[in-house]
Amino acid sequence: MRVKMLTRLCGPRYNAEPGQTLNVDDATARDLIEGRYALAVDSPRPATKPEPEPVETTPEATSEPEPEPESKSQFVTDLALDEDVIDMLVDAGIETADDIRGFGDLTKIQGIGKVTAKKILEVVGKEGA
């Protein structure tokens, strides 16, 4: 396809000044015209779309995935704890009340002492009941 350049074009395949007419492939012409770097001199050839290949489906591929069972454990962000305590728990990879119950010694988490650990376990015990 031929295009008339509105701007300078320099590159490994083309070198043109404004006003110069170039013969370029249809994809390049479309890009130049859409980018307002050139005007069409003649019409592009109609693009032929390749026929899509048929896709075979199997019963497994068409079945919907089973939903994951909902966790009954509360997220730590929903527990009645101070924000800084929640941040320390989340930073330690603890996201749910069940994670807290299974963690073991909470005082091993940096910033959580015996008093805070006791309060966390009390909150989890109350809200988990």
C-alpha positions in Angstrom: 0.0 0.0 0.0 1.2 3.5 -0.7 1.2 6.2 1.9 2.1 9.9 1.9 4.2 10.8 4.9 3.2 13.7 7.1 6.3 13.4 9.3 9.9 12.2 8.9 10.3 8.4 9.1 13.7 6.9 9.8 14.4 3.3 10.5 16.0 0.1 9.4 13.3 -0.6 6.7 12.2 2.9 5.7 13.6 6.5 5.4 11.2 9.2 4.2 10.7 12.9 4.5 7.3 14.7 4.9 5.4 14.7 1.6 7.2 11.7 0.3 5.1 8.7 -0.9 6.2 5.3 0.2 5.2 1.8 -0.7 4.8 -0.2 2.6 3.1 -3.3 3.7 -0.6 -3.0 4.9 0.2 -3.4 8.6 2.8 -0.7 8.5 0.5 1.5 6.5 -2.3 1.0 9.0 0.0 1.9 11.9 1.3 5.0 10.2 -2.2 6.2 9.3 -3.7 5.5 12.7 -0.7 7.3 14.3 -1.3 10.2 12.0 2.2 10.0 10.6 0.9 9.4 7.0 -2.1 9.6 4.7 -3.4 6.7 2.6 -2.7 7.2 -1.1 -4.6 4.1 -2.2 -6.9 1.6 -0.4 -5.4 -1.3 1.6 -6.1 -4.7 0.3 -8.9 -6.4 2.3 -7.5 -8.5 5.1 -8.3 -12.2 4.9 -9.0 -13.7 8.3 -7.7 -17.2 8.8 -10.4 -19.8 9.6 -10.3 -20.6 13.3 -9.3 -24.1 14.0 -12.1 -26.2 15.6 -11.6 -26.8 19.3 -12.5 -30.2 20.6 -14.1 -30.2 24.0 -14.1 -33.0 26.4 -16.6 -33.4 29.2 -13.8 -32.5 31.7 -13.1 -29.2 29.9 -16.7 -28.1 29.8 -17.5 -28.9 33.5 -17.4 -26.1 35.9 -14.7 -26.2 38.6 -16.0 -27.2 42.0 -16.2 -24.3 44.4 -13.7 -24.3 47.2 -15.2 -24.9 50.5 -15.8 -21.8 52.5 -13.5 -21.4 55.5 -15.4 -20.9 58.7 -12.4 -19.4 60.3 -12.4 -15.6 60.6 -9.7 -13.5 59.0 -7.4 -11.8 61.5 -8.5 -8.4 60.1 -12.0 -9.1 61.3 -10.9 -9.9 64.9 -11.2 -7.4 67.7 -7.5 -6.7 67.9 -5.4 -3.5 67.6 -4.2 -2.7 64.1 -0.6 -3.0 65.0 -1.2 -6.5 66.4 -3.1 -7.5 63.2 -0.2 -6.1 61.1 2.3 -8.3 63.1 0.2 -11.4 62.6 -0.2 -10.8 58.9 3.5 -10.1 58.5 4.1 -13.5 60.1 1.9 -15.1 57.5 -1.1 -15.6 59.9 -4.3 -14.7 58.1 -7.1 -16.5 59.9 -8.1 -17.4 63.4 -7.3 -21.1 62.6 -3.8 -20.0 61.6 -3.5 -18.4 65.1 -4.7 -21.6 66.8 -2.2 -23.7 64.9 0.8 -21.4 65.2 2.0 -22.4 68.6 3.9 -19.9 70.6 2.8 -16.5 69.4 5.6 -14.8 71.4 8.0 -16.0 68.6 6.5 -13.3 66.4 8.6 -10.1 66.7 6.7 -7.5 68.7 4.3 -9.9 70.4 4.9 -10.6 74.1 3.2 -12.8 76.6 0.5 -10.3 77.4 -0.4 -9.6 73.8 -0.3 -13.3 73.0 -2.7 -14.0 75.8 -5.1 -11.3 74.6 -4.9 -12.7 71.0 -5.8 -16.2 72.2 -8.7 -14.8 74.3 -10.1 -12.9 71.3 -9.8 -16.0 69.1 -11.4 -18.1 71.8 -14.4 -15.8 72.2 -14.9 -15.2 68.5 -14.4 -18.8 67.5 -17.0 -20.1 69.9 
